[in-house]
Amino acid sequence: MWELSRAMKDLRPPQDVVTCLHAGDLVIISALNDEELGDAGLSAEIVRSAINGAPFCRPRSRAALAEIWTTSRSGDTAWISLMQPLLPHDPYWRSIVGAHWALYNAYFNEQYLDTGKVGTRANTLLEITDAGATVSDHQVLFTELAESIAAGKLSAFQHGAIFGSMLVAGGVVGFFTAGAGASLVGRAGGWVEGSLENVDDWVSELALRYLLASIIEEHDRKRHLGVAKTIHEEAQAIGRSDPNPRGSKQFRMLMGAYAKMLEGMAPDTADTTQTIPDVVGLRLGDAKAMLRTAGFVTIVQFDAAPPAEGPRSAWSESRWNVRGQWPSPGVACDPSSTIRLAYSRPEERVRQQDMDRRLREGN
């Protein structure tokens, strides 16, 4: 029962963080009655056996887990003091485990996370991590991110990075007390009330992975870059297996997340060159945004299927798709390099040889 979520696996958390994360999970599921535990495929006996064989913690921590389970299961608040020594020292890891408790639980339906006894336990856990925000507050931010990803908006990752930075050491408090979150609160009330009805498991997973990685970005660039590389590898795997990867929303959103995560990378983790992302098939505006976040700011474009009266303006960039790019995707270039894009409407036929020549020669 100790399987880590994909989002936590990406971060490769240290042992003490894993122990704290699972201890909090025990507190949350201890609020379930026997029938609810059974619905989750668990029982008190299964949990006790799992604690005794927990592979991720030392004997002393294992004893603490057992005591946390026993006291929280009986309704005794002693579990709060028992949790304190298990909390990570670094504020950003506390923020990560707090966000994870608020947004993910592998053992039962998410409807329990902000309601009833389970919601009380989860919110108490957030209090002792100094989160400065409730489970519902976290879900508001998460819902905004996930819904935007589901809608195919690359801007989701810009907002997600902001949300991630807010979640460190109680930053969400200012966001809500200043009124900036009012529109989100009005639109999102948690997973149960249908606010994520257009979001599938893949989107929820990507949203959580991106959000947790955003929390750690300014504090552990190596781990943050590791998540970015993993996401990029997944996009490339889709590119190798999908006959039309550029039309895949998963490919597009993975590449969007990757490009945003590389933005502003510290000099000690960045190369002097950057790999050009594959933007063929994307909307022109999305393609340019992805290139800019990857570090390429000099972009020229031309109409790949001009009518007899001459080339058309691309002022409404959402109407046009990128049909070709130069240099080719995957090439490592200096960020000062000029990137050339050819665009047309998705349904239009282009003269491939002529377009390729213009991309190479720049005329």
PyMOL commands that set and color helices and strands:
alter all, ss='L'
color gray80, all
select helices_A, chain A and resi 6-11+15-29+34-39+44-52+59-74+78-86+91-103+110-112+116-128+135-150+155-166+168-170+172-177+182-187+201-216+221-241+245-247+249-262+284-293+317-319+352-361
alter helices_A, ss='H'
color red, helices_A
select strands_A, chain A and resi 274-275+298-303+321-326+332-333+338-344
alter strands_A, ss='S'
color yellow, strands_A
deselect
rebuild
show_as cartoon
